């Protein structure tokens, strides 16, 4: 049995040597990086420059003929579907025209696929139009999400966060005399922490930082 | 590739003028725990060379490669590469139809996750496994084996536990 000792010792040495290559992969895979599937969960964010934003999971409801979670974010409702494999968001794009709110694009779109990885990338887009009061309004939308890496959150409180950058471009064009295409470009840097969700979000005009999180049931 | 050379040298040293059992194994892997929530059933294949110490006991070296895919037909894949030491004890080595046994192994696992063009840093962690076997003769000097393993990759913070349904074929060779 002496010969067994040699490879056994070698493997132990290798374990020690490769110890620097260890990381909590299974922990990240098992964690919920956007845990919206607990009714009553609440996230309290501080807004850079003053104020707070409360986000809470209100209930389960139906939207677009699918069961989903309804989330109150400030004064607005958003709708999400959480699965083990992916997270979907109900895109509800509207534009104001002549005093009327014109719906342009409503659909469930995958927000992220699980599990996230460094370098993960997904792009979603839509091109559509609506006719309102005899005028055609075209709508082009594109969102790209890229994971930059595994980081600690900007405030240093949350580890093993995925740093995600989203670039979202929207072009609305009222096809009538006097109107030009209206382009909106938004870039968001988002940090998602394991079993907490969004802990920081930075855009050109605002920054959110998680102050308190309470998980619901 | 340092570990490949070390294992090859160890195997060569062990294989001088002794009875060796060469085995090929395959299996279906079922993740146990939250880490596998977005993965489908995995598949596994391995090659092993074991010294037949006596008819009941054999011990040796080998490696296995396992792959998991997304549960939702997505693009994710998780792979394990496991160089390992393995030992098995069989109760009825003369049994043509029924030769039950137990096996255990330990080694290292390189776990690598990729999804949608991205790859997380691979992690090297120690792992162990234990399993039950039903060994039987296939004729022509070959033996078959079915059984189940429970294995655990001892990663940081959380382990990666897996249950495996195992199928194998082996042949004894005198060197």
Interface residues (C-beta under 8 A of the other chain):
Chain A: X1 X3 X4 X6 X7 X8 X10 X11 X14 X15 X18 X19 X21 X22 X23 X24 X25 X26 X27 X28 X29 X30 X31 X83 X84 X85 X86 X113 X114 X115 X116 X117 X118 X119 X120 X121 X122 X147 X150
Chain B: X2 X3 X6 X7 X10 X13 X14 X33 X34 X35 X36 X37 X38 X39 X51 X53 X59 X61 X70 X71 X72 X74 X75 X76 X78 X83 X85 X106 X107 X108 X111 X113 X114 X115 X116 X117 X118 X119 X120 X121 X122 X123 X124 X125 X126 X153 X155 X156 X157 X158 X159 X160
